[in-house]
């Protein structure tokens, strides 16, 4: 039976706003949990078509009030950055916030919680071989707080499924790309920079990229068909960083990156930039130690489980890059 009331946390974030728009198109009047003091510009076109609940993931009462209005919850709210001035913010949002949502779902007996995690919780490989839902997390030494806390939040969901009967499914999207990237996201920012001809070099390694509309479709499939306690990767195209940067440059009509940046140099630059940001500028650096630590490694993934169990298969990522580049040029 389809749920009557859909709730979405992070509904004004990149993926959340696309999901909110999709829910409206499906005939729902969704309930959007909106973090206080965040911009509603990404969902301004949907005004009057959803019910907004302003709150804070760390405020249990506001989370409980939101969950109590819903039959099913998509939890997308999180801190998706490489750096934050307040490092404890990663744990508060990506772990404590997850705990509050999960506990509210148990108390309010929601039919299903779709917890949106990240492919990063399944680690990275030194060779170009795809990882899957059973791959171990192996990035502890990078001091990559986003990845560490997303993994910890995911484990909180799994524990409550086992111990509290939480009816949750975990979805792990790869790097989502598309229009309306207001943030911009950690993948949208380099696309915008490459499209402006600001990246003459490429770096070793690779990642998996997916159209944000495919991510939204995968989230609905997880709600409708996902088995409680299961974890599903939403996989698009595995591309080397050189292939990806060349593809973006070609779409944008700018010169493709021709030179490979030495990893040793980037390690030094990342460490210095992060040190300077922490102690002086208090502004997000262009490169961090965690980012440089991932250079030369592969975030390649296998989407067989989602294909077999959910019927999910993503399309090509090129149309998403085209929409993203066009949107940045017109809107930014």
C-alpha positions in Angstrom: 0.0 0.0 0.0 1.4 3.4 -1.0 1.9 5.8 1.9 -0.5 8.8 2.1 1.9 11.3 3.6 5.5 11.5 2.4 8.1 13.3 4.6 11.4 14.6 3.3 14.2 15.9 5.5 16.7 18.2 3.7 14.0 19.1 1.2 15.7 22.3 0.2 19.0 20.5 -0.5 20.2 19.4 -3.9 18.8 15.9 -4.0 16.0 16.8 -1.6 14.6 19.6 -3.7 14.5 17.3 -6.7 12.8 14.6 -4.6 10.3 17.2 -3.3 9.5 18.3 -6.9 9.0 14.6 -7.9 6.7 14.0 -5.0 4.5 16.9 -6.0 4.5 15.6 -9.6 3.3 12.2 -8.3 0.3 13.8 -6.7 1.5 14.0 -3.1 1.4 17.0 -0.8 4.7 16.2 0.9 5.8 17.4 4.3 9.2 19.1 4.1 11.5 19.3 7.1 13.4 22.5 6.6 16.4 23.3 8.8 15.9 26.7 10.4 17.9 29.6 8.8 18.5 27.7 5.5 17.5 29.1 2.1 14.2 28.2 0.4 15.4 29.4 -3.0 15.9 25.8 -4.3 12.1 25.1 -3.8 10.7 28.6 -4.4 8.7 27.3 -7.4 6.9 24.8 -5.2 5.5 27.3 -2.7 2.0 26.3 -1.7 2.4 22.7 -2.9 4.0 21.2 0.2 3.7 21.6 4.0 6.8 23.0 5.6 8.0 22.1 9.1 10.8 24.4 10.3 13.0 22.7 12.9 16.4 21.4 13.7 17.7 17.8 13.5 19.1 18.3 17.0 15.8 19.4 18.4 14.0 16.2 19.1 10.6 17.8 19.6 10.6 19.4 16.1 11.8 16.1 14.5 9.1 14.2 16.4 6.4 16.7 15.3 7.5 16.3 11.7 7.7 12.5 11.7 4.3 12.3 13.4 2.7 13.9 10.3 4.1 11.3 7.9 3.6 7.7 6.9 7.0 7.3 5.3 10.2 9.3 5.6 13.0 10.1 3.2 15.9 11.2 5.3 18.3 13.3 3.1 19.4 16.1 5.5 23.1 15.9 6.2 26.4 17.9 6.1 28.0 17.2 2.7 31.3 19.1 2.8 35.0 18.4 2.9 35.6 21.1 5.6 33.7 23.0 8.3 34.9 25.7 10.7 33.2 23.8 13.5 34.4 20.2 13.0 31.9 18.9 15.6 29.1 19.9 13.2 29.7 16.7 11.2 29.0 14.5 14.1 26.0 16.5 15.3 24.3 16.5 11.9 25.4 13.2 10.4 25.2 11.1 13.5 23.1 12.7 16.3 20.6 14.0 13.7 20.3 10.5 12.2 19.7 9.1 15.7 16.9 11.6 16.3 15.1 10.9 13.1 15.4 7.1 13.6 14.1 7.3 17.1 11.2 9.4 16.1 10.4 6.9 13.3 10.3 4.1 15.9 8.1 6.1 18.3 5.7 7.2 15.6 5.7 3.8 13.9 6.3 5.1 10.4 5.7 2.5 7.6 9.2 3.0 6.2 12.3 5.1 6.5 14.6 5.5 3.4 17.9 6.7 4.9 20.1 8.3 2.3 23.7 7.6 3.0 26.6 7.9 0.6 28.8 5.6 -1.5 31.7 6.9 0.5 30.7 4.6 3.4 31.8 1.7 1.2 35.3 2.9 0.9 37.7 3.3 -2.0 40.0 1.0 -4.0 43.6 1.4 -5.1 42.7 -0.1 -8.5 39.9 0.5 -10.9 37.7 -2.3 -9.6 34.1 -1.7 -8.5 33.1 -2.0 -4.8 29.6 -3.2 -3.6 27.4 -3.0 -0.6 29.5 -5.6 1.2 32.8 -3.7 0.8 34.4 -2.6 4.0 34.9 1.1 4.9 38.7 1.7 4.7 39.1 5.5 4.9 39.6 5.9 8.6 43.2 7.2 8.2 42.2 10.1 6.0 40.5 12.0 8.9 37.7 12.6 6.4 34.9 13.7 8.8 32.2 13.7 6.2 32.9 10.0 5.3 33.5 9.0 8.9 30.3 10.5 10.2 28.1 9.2 7.3 29.4 5.7 8.1 28.6 6.2 11.8 25.1 7.4 10.9 24.5 4.5 8.7 25.6 2.1 11.5 23.0 3.8 13.8 20.3 3.0 11.3 21.4 -0.7 11.0 21.6 -1.0 14.8 18.0 0.2 15.2 16.8 -2.1 12.5 18.3 -5.0 14.4 17.4 -3.9 17.9 14.3 -1.7 17.6 12.5 -3.0 14.6 13.1 0.2 12.6 11.6 -0.3 9.2 14.5 1.2 7.3 16.2 0.8 4.0 19.6 2.4 3.3 20.4 3.9 -0.1 23.9 4.9 -1.1 23.9 7.2 -4.1 27.1 7.9 -6.0 28.1 11.5 -7.1 24.8 13.1 -8.2 24.9 15.7 -10.9 22.2 17.9 -12.4 20.6 21.3 -12.6 19.5 23.5 -9.6 22.8 22.8 -7.7 22.5 25.9 -5.5 25.1 24.9 -3.0 27.0 24.1 -5.0 27.6 20.5 -4.0 31.2 19.1 -3.8 30.8 17.7 -7.3 28.9 20.7 -8.7 31.6 23.1 -7.8 34.4 21.5 -9.8 31.9 21.1 -12.8 31.3 24.9 -12.6 35.1 25.6 -12.4 36.0 23.2 -15.2 33.2 24.8 -17.4 34.9 28.2 -16.8 38.2 26.8 -17.9 39.7 27.0 -14.5 41.1 23.4 -14.3 44.0 23.0 -16.7 45.1 19.8 -14.9 43.5 16.5 -14.1 44.2 14.1 -11.2 44.7 10.4 -10.9 41.9 8.0 -9.8 38.2 8.0 -10.6 34.7 8.1 -9.3 31.1 7.1 -10.1 28.7 9.8 -11.4 24.9 9.6 -11.7 22.1 11.9 -12.9 20.2 13.3 -9.9 16.9 12.4 -11.6 18.1 8.7 -11.5 18.9 9.1 -7.8 15.3 10.3 -7.2 13.9 7.4 -9.2 16.1 5.0 -7.1 14.8 6.5 -3.8 11.2 5.9 -4.9 12.1 2.3 -5.8 13.7 1.8 -2.4 10.5 3.0 -0.7 8.3 0.8 -2.9 10.4 -2.3 -3.2 13.4 -2.1 -0.9 13.7 -4.9 1.8 13.9 -3.6 5.3 17.5 -3.8 6.6 19.0 -3.9 3.1 21.4 -1.5 1.6 21.3 -0.4 -2.1 24.0 1.4 -4.1 22.6 3.8 -6.8 25.3 3.5 -9.5 25.7 5.5 -12.6 28.9 5.6 -14.7 32.4 4.8 -13.4 34.8 7.2 -15.0 38.4 8.1 -14.4 38.9 11.7 -13.2 40.6 12.4 -16.5 37.6 11.0 -18.5 35.2 12.9 -16.3 37.0 16.3 -16.5 37.5 15.9 -20.3 33.8 15.1 -20.7 32.8 18.2 -18.7 35.3 20.4 -20.7 34.0 19.1 -24.0 30.3 19.8 -23.0 31.3 23.3 -21.9 33.3 24.0 -25.0 36.6 24.8 -23.1 40.0 23.3 -23.4 40.3 19.9 -21.8 42.7 19.3 -18.9 46.0 18.1 -20.4 48.4 17.7 -17.6 48.4 15.3 -14.7 48.9 17.0 -11.3 51.5 15.3 -9.1 49.9 13.7 -6.1 52.9 14.6 -3.8 52.4 18.3 -4.6 48.6 18.1 -4.0 49.2 16.4 -0.7 51.3 19.4 0.4 48.9 22.0 -1.0 45.9 20.3 0.7 47.6 20.2 4.1 48.7 23.8 3.9 45.3 25.0 2.6 43.4 23.2 5.3 45.8 24.5 8.0 45.4 28.0 6.8 41.6 27.7 6.7 41.5 26.2 10.2 43.7 28.9 11.8 43.3 32.1 9.7 40.8 32.5 6.9 38.0 30.4 8.4 36.8 29.8 4.8 36.5 26.5 3.0 39.8 25.7 1.2 39.8 24.6 -2.4 41.7 21.4 -1.4 41.9 19.6 1.9 44.0 16.7 3.2 41.1 14.3 2.9 40.5 15.4 -0.7 44.2 14.9 -1.6 44.1 11.6 0.2 41.5 10.3 -2.2 43.5 11.3 -5.3 44.8 8.3 -7.1 42.1 6.0 -5.6 38.9 4.8 -7.2 35.3 5.3 -6.0 34.0 2.8 -8.5 30.8 0.8 -7.6 28.7 -2.1 -8.8 24.9 -1.5 -8.9 23.9 -5.2 -9.4 21.9 -5.4 -6.1 19.7 -2.4 -6.9 19.2 -3.6 -10.4 18.2 -7.1 -9.3 16.1 -6.3 -6.2 14.7 -2.9 -7.1 14.7 -2.9 -10.9 16.9 0.2 -10.9 19.3 1.0 -13.7 20.7 4.5 -14.3 21.0 6.1 -17.7 24.1 7.9 -19.0 25.5 10.8 -17.0 26.2 13.1 -20.0 22.7 14.7 -20.1 23.0 15.5 -16.4 26.4 17.2 -17.0 24.8 19.2 -19.9 22.0 20.4 -17.7 24.4 21.2 -14.9 26.7 23.3 -17.1 23.7 25.1 -18.7 22.2 25.9 -15.3 25.4 27.3 -13.9 25.8 29.5 -16.9 22.2 30.8 -16.8 21.6 31.0 -13.1 25.0 31.7 -11.5 
